[in-house]
Amino acid sequence: MFRSLSVFNYRVWFIGALVSNVGAWMQSTAISWVVLTELTDNDAAAMGITMALQFAPPLLLVGVTGWVADRFDRRRLLFVTQALLLVLGLAIGALLFAGAMTLPIMYAFAFALGLVAAFDNPTRQAFVSDLVARENASNAVALNAASFNTARMIGPAVAGIVIVAVGTGWVFVVNGVTFLAMLGALAMIRTRELVPRPTQRGAARLADGFRYVAGRPDLMVTFAMVFLIGAFGMNFPILASTMALEFGQEADGYGLLSSILAIGSLAGALMAARRDRARIRVLIMGTLLFALAATVSAFMPTYWLYAVTLMFTGFSVVTMMTTANGYVQTTTDPALRGRVLALYMAILMGGTPIGAPIVGWVAAQLGPRAAILVGAVAAVAAFVIGFTWLVASGRLRRHEQKRFRLTLDETRPLSIVTPEQFSDEVAATTPIRALTPETSRAARAG
């Protein structure tokens, strides 16, 4: 489960990211609470706009950000993006201390944070592949998700306590301090031990990532499912905060809901780390589990019963997203990984500008329970897309002897492949066997 931590560079990165992610979750919780309770009168629609502004830049700049992640030194890029995020967080805190923060100014900061994150996210995701060998990439991605969700357990709860005790401004100060851990980790990484990046074949073009994904039906299906869940199902700041208010809770109650959600998320990430590789069937089944968990949570009558269902919601959504991320990373041409991951992050985060305002409007007009059901419907649609592709592609087949037994053909080649894609597919699905003198002679004869 923890094999990637045996690598020094990944171990340093993991610790720095864990500390930094705690601060990031504190800031995310504080921004949502400030917009909902200080800058508006419980206006969920305004909160949806804030989320949309944060997640719009990754969608608008998808071609450029992926190309930058493939073209330039990722470690140096992360130094720049992390430093900018630190400055922006401290600036928000300073305005809150001065009493000068307004809703339009917060909208501007939300867009600025999204702009920096548009370059930070694909670079950070692709940098994981620079830290560990390819056979450990899926495990490293899953442990990253575990770090992210461990921070998610701690950050929102601490943010809620800090907001109640001393005010929201201090949350942003603490977040600024935690960025120093990531900057320190980047400085400690041994550059000579980084995995060499492949040489670009020909000119590195922005459109190469789009063409590559268009020729991979499995990636197209994965991206479609991720878009639906990201746009309509993962609006947890809106859903958890409005449900907390419905149950008569304050900021600490909202923060506790986010932390309870992260308990299930951490369990999902650790289970993903135990798997030898990311499988698309796990992603498809995860969408069905998410639909069931969201539907049940929408009808919970008390705060604590709702909180319990959030653990299952967190487990299912992280199982889906960790599997999707690992599948994309381990089956993509390394020379195009940054651009493909930029597309992945744009679809995951870029769906929020579409879905968050809709979910926020539904929560404001019809109540948060109706907004939760919107996400459940989107998850059902994602499951139908994935399951239909499994059947249509021929990967799901009837067992030859058993009448009611279905099997999943994981080794079936893609319908449209390039030579590079075929080698990646074979590497991802073919076990390594020892080559004996007899098999060597047979191979040469063949």
PEQUI-V54178 format. One record per residue. N is the residue number from 1. SS is DSSP state (helix for helix, strand for strand, loop for the rest). PHI is phi in whole degrees, -180 to 180 (999 if undefined). Layout:
N_SS_PHI ; N_SS_PHI
This chain:
1_loop_999 ; 2_loop_-114 ; 3_helix_-62 ; 4_helix_-68 ; 5_helix_-72 ; 6_helix_-72 ; 7_loop_-87 ; 8_helix_-57 ; 9_helix_-60 ; 10_helix_-70 ; 11_helix_-62 ; 12_helix_-63 ; 13_helix_-61 ; 14_helix_-60 ; 15_helix_-65 ; 16_helix_-62 ; 17_helix_-67 ; 18_helix_-61 ; 19_helix_-64 ; 20_helix_-65 ; 21_helix_-66 ; 22_helix_-59 ; 23_helix_-64 ; 24_helix_-63 ; 25_helix_-69 ; 26_helix_-61 ; 27_helix_-66 ; 28_helix_-60 ; 29_helix_-64 ; 30_helix_-66 ; 31_helix_-60 ; 32_helix_-61 ; 33_helix_-70 ; 34_helix_-62 ; 35_helix_-65 ; 36_helix_-75 ; 37_helix_-116 ; 38_helix_-104 ; 39_loop_-96 ; 40_loop_-139 ; 41_loop_-99 ; 42_loop_55 ; 43_loop_-92 ; 44_helix_-67 ; 45_helix_-64 ; 46_helix_-64 ; 47_helix_-65 ; 48_helix_-64 ; 49_helix_-65 ; 50_helix_-60 ; 51_helix_-65 ; 52_helix_-62 ; 53_helix_-67 ; 54_helix_-71 ; 55_helix_-102 ; 56_helix_-71 ; 57_helix_-56 ; 58_helix_-58 ; 59_helix_-78 ; 60_helix_-70 ; 61_loop_-111 ; 62_helix_-56 ; 63_helix_-67 ; 64_helix_-70 ; 65_helix_-65 ; 66_helix_-67 ; 67_helix_-64 ; 68_helix_-62 ; 69_helix_-64 ; 70_helix_-85 ; 71_helix_-89 ; 72_loop_-111 ; 73_loop_-64 ; 74_helix_-69 ; 75_helix_-64 ; 76_helix_-69 ; 77_helix_-61 ; 78_helix_-68 ; 79_helix_-57 ; 80_helix_-68 ; 81_helix_-66 ; 82_helix_-67 ; 83_helix_-65 ; 84_helix_-67 ; 85_helix_-64 ; 86_helix_-60 ; 87_helix_-63 ; 88_helix_-64 ; 89_helix_-63 ; 90_helix_-65 ; 91_helix_-66 ; 92_helix_-62 ; 93_helix_-61 ; 94_helix_-64 ; 95_helix_-67 ; 96_helix_-69 ; 97_helix_-62 ; 98_helix_-81 ; 99_loop_72 ; 100_loop_-103 ; 101_loop_-74 ; 102_loop_-127 ; 103_helix_-63 ; 104_helix_-60 ; 105_helix_-66 ; 106_helix_-65 ; 107_helix_-59 ; 108_helix_-64 ; 109_helix_-66 ; 110_helix_-61 ; 111_helix_-67 ; 112_helix_-63 ; 113_helix_-61 ; 114_helix_-66 ; 115_helix_-64 ; 116_helix_-68 ; 117_helix_-63 ; 118_helix_-60 ; 119_helix_-87 ; 120_helix_-71 ; 121_helix_-64 ; 122_helix_-65 ; 123_helix_-66 ; 124_helix_-67 ; 125_helix_-65 ; 126_helix_-70 ; 127_helix_-65 ; 128_helix_-58 ; 129_helix_-72 ; 130_helix_-83 ; 131_helix_-92 ; 132_loop_-130 ; 133_loop_-69 ; 134_helix_-60 ; 135_helix_-67 ; 136_helix_-105 ; 137_helix_-63 ; 138_helix_-64 ; 139_helix_-65 ; 140_helix_-65 ; 141_helix_-63 ; 142_helix_-66 ; 143_helix_-68 ; 144_helix_-59 ; 145_helix_-64 ; 146_helix_-65 ; 147_helix_-61 ; 148_helix_-60 ; 149_helix_-86 ; 150_helix_-63 ; 151_helix_-63 ; 152_helix_-69 ; 153_helix_-71 ; 154_helix_-87 ; 155_helix_-57 ; 156_helix_-61 ; 157_helix_-65 ; 158_helix_-64 ; 159_helix_-60 ; 160_helix_-60 ; 161_helix_-66 ; 162_helix_-64 ; 163_helix_-61 ; 164_helix_-67 ; 165_helix_-79 ; 166_helix_-130 ; 167_loop_110 ; 168_loop_-71 ; 169_helix_-57 ; 170_helix_-69 ; 171_helix_-60 ; 172_helix_-72 ; 173_helix_-66 ; 174_helix_-62 ; 175_helix_-60 ; 176_helix_-60 ; 177_helix_-67 ; 178_helix_-68 ; 179_helix_-64 ; 180_helix_-63 ; 181_helix_-64 ; 182_helix_-67 ; 183_helix_-63 ; 184_helix_-66 ; 185_helix_-64 ; 186_helix_-62 ; 187_helix_-70 ; 188_helix_-83 ; 189_loop_-62 ; 190_loop_-83 ; 191_helix_-64 ; 192_helix_-69 ; 193_helix_-98 ; 194_loop_-68 ; 195_loop_-67 ; 196_loop_-60 ; 197_loop_-86 ; 198_loop_-67 ; 199_loop_-75 ; 200_loop_-66 ; 201_loop_-87 ; 202_loop_79 ; 203_loop_-71 ; 204_loop_-80 ; 205_loop_-112 ; 206_loop_-62 ; 207_loop_-79 ; 208_helix_-61 ; 209_helix_-63 ; 210_helix_-63 ; 211_helix_-66 ; 212_helix_-63 ; 213_helix_-65 ; 214_helix_-62 ; 215_loop_-90 ; 216_loop_-119 ; 217_helix_-57 ; 218_helix_-65 ; 219_helix_-71 ; 220_helix_-60 ; 221_helix_-66 ; 222_helix_-58 ; 223_helix_-66 ; 224_helix_-64 ; 225_helix_-66 ; 226_helix_-63 ; 227_helix_-62 ; 228_helix_-63 ; 229_helix_-69 ; 230_helix_-65 ; 231_helix_-75 ; 232_helix_-116 ; 233_helix_-104 ; 234_loop_-105 ; 235_loop_-91 ; 236_helix_-64 ; 237_helix_-58 ; 238_helix_-68 ; 239_helix_-69 ; 240_helix_-68 ; 241_helix_-69 ; 242_helix_-71 ; 243_helix_-68 ; 244_helix_-61 ; 245_helix_-66 ; 246_helix_-63 ; 247_loop_-89 ; 248_loop_77 ; 249_loop_-95 ; 250_loop_-102 ; 251_helix_-60 ; 252_helix_-66 ; 253_helix_-67 ; 254_helix_-66 ; 255_helix_-62 ; 256_helix_-66 ; 257_helix_-61 ; 258_helix_-63 ; 259_helix_-70 ; 260_helix_-66 ; 261_helix_-56 ; 262_helix_-72 ; 263_helix_-62 ; 264_helix_-65 ; 265_helix_-63 ; 266_helix_-64 ; 267_helix_-60 ; 268_helix_-63 ; 269_helix_-67 ; 270_helix_-68 ; 271_helix_-65 ; 272_helix_-65 ; 273_helix_-67 ; 274_helix_-76 ; 275_loop_-74 ; 276_loop_-70 ; 277_loop_-159 ; 278_loop_-82 ; 279_loop_-118 ; 280_helix_-69 ; 281_helix_-66 ; 282_helix_-67 ; 283_helix_-60 ; 284_helix_-66 ; 285_helix_-69 ; 286_helix_-63 ; 287_helix_-66 ; 288_helix_-67 ; 289_helix_-63 ; 290_helix_-63 ; 291_helix_-60 ; 292_helix_-66 ; 293_helix_-64 ; 294_helix_-66 ; 295_helix_-63 ; 296_helix_-64 ; 297_helix_-64 ; 298_helix_-66 ; 299_loop_-110 ; 300_loop_-72 ; 301_loop_-86 ; 302_loop_-127 ; 303_helix_-59 ; 304_helix_-73 ; 305_helix_-66 ; 306_helix_-62 ; 307_helix_-61 ; 308_helix_-63 ; 309_helix_-65 ; 310_helix_-64 ; 311_helix_-63 ; 312_helix_-71 ; 313_helix_-62 ; 314_helix_-63 ; 315_helix_-60 ; 316_helix_-69 ; 317_helix_-70 ; 318_helix_-74 ; 319_helix_-58 ; 320_helix_-64 ; 321_helix_-72 ; 322_helix_-67 ; 323_helix_-65 ; 324_helix_-62 ; 325_helix_-63 ; 326_helix_-63 ; 327_helix_-64 ; 328_helix_-64 ; 329_helix_-66 ; 330_helix_-87 ; 331_helix_-115 ; 332_loop_-101 ; 333_loop_-54 ; 334_helix_-55 ; 335_helix_-69 ; 336_helix_-113 ; 337_helix_-60 ; 338_helix_-60 ; 339_helix_-70 ; 340_helix_-68 ; 341_helix_-67 ; 342_helix_-63 ; 343_helix_-63 ; 344_helix_-60 ; 345_helix_-67 ; 346_helix_-65 ; 347_helix_-72 ; 348_helix_-67 ; 349_helix_-88 ; 350_helix_-72 ; 351_loop_-71 ; 352_helix_-62 ; 353_helix_-59 ; 354_helix_-86 ; 355_helix_-82 ; 356_helix_-61 ; 357_helix_-61 ; 358_helix_-67 ; 359_helix_-64 ; 360_helix_-63 ; 361_helix_-65 ; 362_helix_-62 ; 363_helix_-64 ; 364_helix_-73 ; 365_helix_-91 ; 366_helix_-113 ; 367_loop_104 ; 368_helix_-66 ; 369_helix_-65 ; 370_helix_-65 ; 371_helix_-66 ; 372_helix_-63 ; 373_helix_-67 ; 374_helix_-60 ; 375_helix_-64 ; 376_helix_-64 ; 377_helix_-63 ; 378_helix_-62 ; 379_helix_-66 ; 380_helix_-62 ; 381_helix_-62 ; 382_helix_-64 ; 383_helix_-62 ; 384_helix_-61 ; 385_helix_-61 ; 386_helix_-66 ; 387_helix_-67 ; 388_helix_-62 ; 389_helix_-65 ; 390_helix_-56 ; 391_helix_-70 ; 392_helix_-66 ; 393_loop_-79 ; 394_loop_85 ; 395_loop_-77 ; 396_strand_-100 ; 397_strand_-130 ; 398_strand_-74 ; 399_loop_-63 ; 400_loop_-69 ; 401_loop_-103 ; 402_loop_-94 ; 403_loop_-63 ; 404_loop_-106 ; 405_loop_-102 ; 406_strand_-108 ; 407_strand_-123 ; 408_strand_-107 ; 409_loop_-85 ; 410_loop_-77 ; 411_loop_-101 ; 412_loop_-63 ; 413_loop_-67 ; 414_loop_-67 ; 415_loop_-72 ; 416_loop_-129 ; 417_loop_-136 ; 418_loop_-98 ; 419_helix_-56 ; 420_helix_-66 ; 421_helix_-64 ; 422_helix_-64 ; 423_helix_-66 ; 424_helix_-65 ; 425_helix_-65 ; 426_helix_-65 ; 427_helix_-63 ; 428_helix_-80 ; 429_helix_-119 ; 430_loop_-103 ; 431_loop_-67 ; 432_loop_-86 ; 433_loop_-120 ; 434_loop_-69 ; 435_loop_-100 ; 436_loop_-90 ; 437_helix_-57 ; 438_helix_-66 ; 439_helix_-69 ; 440_helix_-64 ; 441_helix_-63 ; 442_helix_-65 ; 443_helix_-66 ; 444_helix_-67 ; 445_helix_-64 ; 446_loop_-66
